Amino acid sequence: MSTLGQDLLEQTAAIELRRGLLSLSGGVPLEVGPNQILLGTVAEMRVHDKKNRSLSLEPDEFLIRADHGDLAREIDVVGGDDRGVLYGAFALLRALAQGEDMGKANLHEKPAMPIRWVDEWDNADGSIERGYAGRSIFFDAGHVRDDLAPVGEYARLLASVGINGCNLNNVNNASVFLNPEMLKGIARIAETMRPYGVRVGLSVDIASPEKIGGLKTYDPLDPAVKNWWSTKVNEIYDQIPDFAGFTVKADSEGQPGPASFGRTPADAANTLAAALAPHGGIVMYRAFVYNHHLDWRDPKADRARAAYDIFRSLDGKFAPNVVIQTKEGPIDFQVREPVSPLFGGLTQTSQAMEVQITQEYTGQQRHLVYLAPMWKQVLDFDMQVGGGYTPVSEIIAGKSFHRPLGGMVGVSGIGRDAWLGSPLALANLYAFGRLAWNPELTPEEIATEWTRQTISLNPPVVRTVVTMLMQSWPAYEDYTGPLGLQTLTDITGSHYGPNIESSERNGWGQWHKADHEGVGFDRSVSTGTGYVGQYSPGVAKMYESAAITPDDLLLFFHHVPYTYKLHDGKTVIQYLYDSHYEGAARAAQFLEDWKSLKGRIDPDLYANMLRRLEYQAGHAIVWRDAVVQYFLKLSGIPDDRGRAGHYPNRLEAEDARLTGYHVIDVTPWEDASGGKAVSCPVASGCTAEWTWNGAAGNFQLAVQYFDLQGDAHFTFLLNGNPLVSWTPNADLPSRRPNGDNSTRFTAPTVNLKPGDVLAVKGTPDGADPAALDYIELLPETPEK
Ligand code: GCW
């Protein structure tokens, strides 16, 4: 293998290829022989071989081709620039790792969009906002970490899927990152990521001139403020010549912004842009600007309107190196939202779409949720601007409106716990990079590629994993918030377990407006908030009337009675019941699917995911029961199929003979079966006991308890004999028993006869009161 040039990234390409080939060959060193791989930029190739004279490639673009001589074979990896060579090397490895015959290779690719960034929400203290995989690889205790080895590995990971930028810190509380000492550390990070073509950027606090610069104002139009930013930016570029730019969250959720001085986002963005422009840096200005003190009594108030209302009128006022970065939907990374209308509203401004790789509202990596199908729907969505074909993918690529910049940003949330915690969650990081590179790829193709490189080449294994991935988002939607309700989670706290009313009667504006008669938010032009009017006429027409709004967004756009009929004739309320049962059943099926892989995949991976999927299957039941019993009570309309509110196999803890345990009301009530549970205040332990008066036979036992912070201990006893014990200590949110931490323990088969005494003994530990909701005994179907 040889490289034609000395460029840094070309050298990285060679190192990566060697490393990859060695690993693919199982450690057998590369042959010395007549075959060769040649790496070089297009300029180098032209000099090297005359027949390449007419070859021309853009930066980041690559070409891989195989040349068959009589004796020797040569594979050329040609890049438009050295970064293109690196991407080519990774593409070659991607193909080889999937067993493709590169003897016939001819791969020619270029990225669809220039900006392919990940955003980290890491804080200087090493915590990560909405991160679910441990602490920061970048920061600790107010400083950049000494050990940057994981940062180098992360840059490799990013480059391997074509990601070219990494914005390092949280958009909240960003001012400390511009301190001189911090910038020195940031320069070390930049140096570590540079060999992989990943440029670093920083989130900045618009109030920095005042907070850390000692000025009396941060008014973006004040000359001293402008000057402060220029000086600061020069200081950054002195140390980081390829610094990518700034990301800004302003006038949003308590962050300072230009509004305090009567200035607009364009004023603020352009001040930063002017400081960055001489160095080639850009400003990613987030459109996530809204009032979180909205009046919920005002039927016209609507958070979904905010981005468009604020930014649309500024179109054309932003400097050329400003990009408006908009979340994919108008609210906030919910399990389902319509596409943000702002994408169609800015035709003279460069745009990027922000998605979340970290699963804030989609199960926080404890649930398997492959997000590529959701992103893909957004990318493919035709905004019909001016009546023409303008899918989001082409708008953000800069293609639709001929913009010089644009792209995709993924909020990554990676940490020191195996990047994303769950091994299968890494498919999301992979898919993000692949879609930003090529939004034409299908989520299924991407899942297949990923599985083949990561887990196995064995076709039945690949089929199983890909099927699980592909079904995971629809399943999660079904059991957490279908029909456009959005994730029915605790929106003022954990964003994790069910809490259906937390979104109501407060200023955050994530309202679903469920009452006794009906549910959903009227956003139509004719009778609602007028949000629908922010879309182009073609799109607005589809959402304006409930009759033609797609079912999966019905309640986002319309308030309807529970008896309203969906397109297939089913009522809204029955759909809510059915989808929750189906979603939870699918989560249970994932566990069975995974079990079929036993012995066929890496045993550690198998065991790791098995635990997670067991947990998910149980938590899906928590979700199902919470949402179903909530809407049953609110609507008063029974489930056609008799399931909602009826749990014939359950023995409730509050109905047991209790020793030590006392009955508590769980908040919100829907998070516990019947709204009640028991909690143990006695250090030596408490017992809940039931006498069995069902039929004799074999039963599968499940114990539903609350896993709080502490190592409480549980034992299940039959007629006084301990059968099974467990000490749960998963790190789940919330300090009180609720749907965040309600957990299901599934025990082996128990044989019961009438008169048997069943008991659970719980021993508290620290803040964990060994709280218990119920036990369930499911009759086992006799073997045929
Ligand atoms: O999704 C919400 C999160 C906040 C986040 C905010 C944002 C960084 O709950 O944690 O803050 O969005 O995107 O700015």
Boltz pocket constraint, residues with backbone or C-beta under 6 A from the ligand:
constraints:
  - pocket:
      binder: B
      contacts: [[A, 121], [A, 129], [A, 130], [A, 170], [A, 171], [A, 172], [A, 249], [A, 288], [A, 332], [A, 333], [A, 360]]
      max_distance: 6.0
